[in-house]
Amino acid sequence: MTGPVFSEPRRPRFKFVPLAWHPWLGVAARVVLGGVLICAGIGKAFQPADFARLIYGYHVLHMDLVNLPPLWLPWIELLTGALLVVLGAGGGGAPMRSRRG
């Protein structure tokens, strides 16, 4: 009795490139995320009292500490968003460069 006969696997007609490896996908993701952080930070940076009320409503921090995050968190969001937009629009990041290297 002979074993089953297997045919050779079919080769794809096109070159498959995973989306995660596409160089412009990372750039687009950084720019979009930077824009979201900028939009979120602008509203909080110029209305810290409203942001403090929101934090107090969650009852996450003690009442004495509620006023601290509205003073620094929006500016960190704005800085991070601006860096993502400016540096993200510049091209691929370090993981992309080291893989090609």
Buried (B, 14 or more C-beta within 10 A) or exposed (E): EEEEEEEEEEEEEEEEEEEEEEEEEBBEEBBEBBBEBBEBBBEBBEEBEEBBEEBBEEEEBEEEEBBEBBEEBBEEBBEBBBEBBEBBEEEBBEEBEEEEE
